[in-house]
Amino acid sequence: MPTPRKVVSNCPLSTADFVLLSCDGHLFGTRCKNTGEFTGGLPLDIPHANGEDVLMPDLDSESLTHFLQYIHHHRLPDLSEVPFISLFQLVVTVERYDVYSATEICRVQMG
């Protein structure tokens, strides 16, 4: 029997496979398909397989929002007004999880 899927109030996806938890306590639903397709390093066997929320300890909600925009079919975010700390968190995360679509633009913004 499949694990029941959580629906997160701030997630436009009604079929989120798992939930990411930002370090400041915000929940974000996402799909394994997206993490597998748009990252090279976010493993598909992380704790969400057991229906647990996945803590993203290095990302606050603003940074996690930007990260998720890079691993979904969204227009890429404008990072020009993002506070330095959030941008830094994003840079570390896209490097860690091999989100190639974000790597170069983050590097330019950090420039």
Secondary structure, DSSP 8 states (H G I E B T S, - for coil): --------TT-S-TT-SEEEEETTS-EEEE-HHHHHHH-SSS-TTSGGGGT--EEETT--HHHHHHHHHHTTTS-----TTS-HHHHHHHHHHHHHTT-HHHHHHHHHHH-
